[in-house]
Amino acid sequence: MGMGLRSTSVSGLASALALAGCASDGGPYPSLALREAEKRPLITATAPVAPAAPAQPADLARITALRQQAETAAAAFTKQQPATATLVARARGQGAESDARARALVALADLTALRSTTFMPLGDLDRLAADAAATYGETAPITAAQAEVLALLKRQDAALDALWRELGQ
C-alpha cells in the first residue's frame, strides 16, 4: 500500500509542476496570452462587386453558318456514298490483297473523312453553347442546331457501319 501512495504522490507532484510551467511568466517560451494586434478588430476591405453582364443573345448568323457547313459536308458524304457502296460491293469476297478491296478501303477512308468534316461544326456549336451557358445567354437555337448536326452524323455512322459490315471488317 505504501508503494501505491508514493506513486500517486509522485504523479500528482509531476502534474502540478507541469501546470505551473504553463502559467509561468518568464523563460525562453512566448506567452500564450492575446497580443495587442490580436485584440484589435479586424478590418476587411471589400472589393466592389461588378454588375453581372447582361445575357447575350444567340449569334444566329454564326449558328446558321455552322449548320449550313454541316449540311454541305453531309451533302458531299451523301454524294460520295453510292460510289463507295459500289466499290465495297465489288470487293465483297475478294482477298485481303486484291485491288478491289484496296480501292474499297480507300473509298471508305475518304467517306470517313467526309464524316469528320460534318462533325467539325459540332465542336464550334458546343463552344457557342458553353459560352452562352456561362453568360446566361440564349441556348435554344444552339441546342436545336446541335441536334440537327447530331442527326446527320447518326445517319452517316449508320451508313459507314453498313458498308464496313458488307466489306467484312
Disulfide bonds with the S-S distance in Angstrom:
none
